[in-house]
Amino acid sequence: MGTRVFVAGVGMIPFTTPRHSQTYDVMAERAVRAALSDAGVEYDAVQQAYAGYVYGDSTCGQAGLYRVGRTGIPVVNVNNNCSTGSSALYLARQAVEFGIADVVLAVGFEQMQRGALASQWTDRPTPFDRFDGVVHRVQGASEAPFAAQYFGGAGREYCERYGVDPKVFAEIAVKARRHAAGNPYAVFRDPVTAQEVLDSPRIYGPLTRLQCCPPTCGAAAAILVSEEYARAHGLNREVAIRAQAISTDFDSTFAEDSMMKIVGYDMTKAAADQVYRESGIDPAEIPVVELHDCFTTNELLTYEALGLTAEGTAEKFIADGDNTYGGRVVTNPSGGLLSKGHPLGATGLAQCAELVWQLRGQAETRQVEGARIALQHNIGLGGAAVVTLYEKTSRA
């Protein structure tokens, strides 16, 4: 067991659409400066940095950080699809926990283009060949965006397996907008009705446009420090990472012809179970969660993969309001990817920022009262699932 790791500072910038975005290096600089200011440390104190992004040339991390300072520290660029930000956080946490460094920066950013996600390479095998083989075998080929095929197919499988009305997914989009109304960092804050969600253009399976996260640009960052360093320098020790796990795909992802497993159900469950074992926390104890709602269907699946509700019970969980304020656990108080936006490299660190604010009591109208522990889930197809448990230590 290594040293305890504290999140001394977090920072992010308001997310925006590609049309209104700054360049990635400017966004990264802004987020890093905000995190440093929040932590009360200078960039000279940072000993390592992990920079996450998906769409960009090599060493974009250095390009962003060199705008903050050029101190010769190691800068490692991270790309793990949509779980990139949390993967950078995972590496930063390891560096501190095992004594490699006392002050480590994790930053994630993305300057996205308009339209659906697509590969930038056409002259080599795609990492999704194995996944596509299952998809085509289960539901055939389609001209729909590939991610919508994956997650739409997973939602359809869930409905068929448990006899669920697909309209339940629309309620998740409504909830996302309602939560985002109180988040100045979110892209979409106007309310929508379930009928408006259902009437928006159909994308694939049960998914309509308002059930799909938008291409978004933005950046977020966190400063992680060791307990010894925090004590010596009087830094905030109010929020600690109690447990964290990362999992990749299993044979079951490809062997069972299940769209739910293709989108990472098993690796999410494996990472969550490891976190619960290491922390001694039961999912029933968790009051607030930021989870990966790239599509409404994935939010529903993730309720069950994280153990927030039993398998096959998510429809009732939603109908009873147990996924929002006044219910059992507030899911995505930030508005989630659906409303806050999903700049791939930044998402995991934006989730971190939201949960740190929640545990500090700084989430304003989004505040989940009395929250002392918080869970984060970030997933990337291809694949990686990162689950992180934070705790309030009452030692600011």
Buried (B, 14 or more C-beta within 10 A) or exposed (E): EEBBBBBBBBBBBBBBBBEEBBEBBBBBBBBBBBBBEBBBBEBEBBBBBBBBBBBBEEEBBBBBBBBBBEBEBEBBBBBBBBBBBBBBBBBBBBBBBEEBBBBBBBBBBBBBEEEEBEEEEEEEEEEBEBBBEBBEEBBEEBEBBBBBBBBBBBBBBBBEEEEBEBBBBBBBBBBBBBBBBBBEBBBBBEEBEBEBBBEBEBBBBBBBBBBBBBBBBBBBBBBBBBBEBBEEBEBBBBBBBBBBBBBBBBEEBBEBEBBBBBBBBBBBBBBBBBBBEBBEBEBEEBBBBBBBBBBBBBBBBBBBBBBBBEBEBBBEBBEEEBBBBEEBBBBBBBBBBBBBBBBBBBBBBBBBBBBBBBBBBEBEEBBBEEBBBBBBBBBBBBBBBBBBBBBBBEEE
